[in-house]
Amino acid sequence: MSDLHGLGVAEAARRIRAGALSPVDLVSACLERVGATEPTVRAWVCLDREAALRAARERAVEAREGRFLGALHGIPFALKDIFDAGGLITTAGAGPFAHRRAGADATSTARLRAAGGILLGKVTTTAFAFLDPSETRNPWNTEHTPGGSSSGPAAAVAARMAPLALGSQTVGSVLRPAAYCGVVGLKPSHGRIGTTGVVPLSASLDHVGIFSRAVEDAALALDVLAGFDPADPLSSAVPVDDYAAAARDPEAPRIGVLRALVGRASPEMAAHLDAMARALGGAGARLGDVELPPSFPRIHEAGGTVMRAEAAAHHAALFARHAGEYPPKIREAIEEGRRVSAVEFLAAQEERRRFRDEAASIARRWDALRLPTAGAPAPRGLGSTGDPYFCAPWSSAGLPAIALPSGVGASGLPLSIQLVGAPFAEARLLAAAAWCERAIGFSAAPPL
């Protein structure tokens, strides 16, 4: 059982369906791995050990009888602790004043369980999914940040504690920690996965995201999670595709290169991007330079205005009673949001829509747009979660994006490239990402 914790979602699912792997053994291996690595990584808020083993025994019986609940039958997963799981406390990474016991599963939690997934427990988040860091360490080097706000999901998947985890992204909170921890992070289009039962930061920008160690694994999870959520007013009814099928046998993609952004990256990252362009082009991808939309210079400020105003609105009642208990960075954001006027908010939303339309028009001409996920490897120190600059525009636009681990830097920390797709074109994006993943051949793991 010693190496079962390293199995990815797709491989574990295949073995379970073939009768070659018991969900009990898989869950037990993950729990053993948590026991071995958690003292160092500090990714978990709540490990629901007995419930996970009980569910694993139920899934094992069903598998022996040929009754499979869905594509994730017997697969363990973890939840960022802003996702509700019935009976468990949702802490949102904050103090006791914000804790509540969930009466029901979040939509995404329920869909994973209905497909046979087994909840291991809750993993860390920065406070209210903003910038105040959690205590989680980067599995590659514990003196460096794992990123945020989805620090626990990225670290847990990277450290082989779980093959799958859910997080959220409002600015850069899935792709950036995925990049820093050397895993795949997928943020689909805004509204593709319902957010009911997920503590909001900014409804216009909040996305449910997926952490895994391979593109096919993320695609399998998206197959389960995608689709209209009637309880979420911003959920989309755009039809879903067969994402796992798109990722299995991809053709060489057409990739638009956002070269203008490279100047903000470190020299090491810039050199890595050039090397990746040569490698992908040499393997058959068709690459071409792409200009940024005219509205790009204003999108960061517009997205920040929307986020702060909506955060202030969501937290209004709780903040009125407990402002002094909020960590400093989210407290400052809420205070700034309270000063945003209606005119400023509506202007920012209009600027955001303008960028979305311009960026979508460009993205539709390519299978994916390529840029850095982060400008450099994970920074040293635990007081910051890193710079979300390269992720923020696509969150503001609601476009799908994926972080692909693509190398290891001189510091021994992972490097990552980001691919961005057209609205609700996750199948094309995942096909391009799967092709690039194979061409890159990244296989490194943290030295835990």
Summary of the structure (lengths in Angstrom):
residues: 448
radius of gyration: 20.2
end to end distance: 17.7
largest distance: 61.0
contacts: 1772
relative contact order: 0.14
helix: 45%
strand: 15%
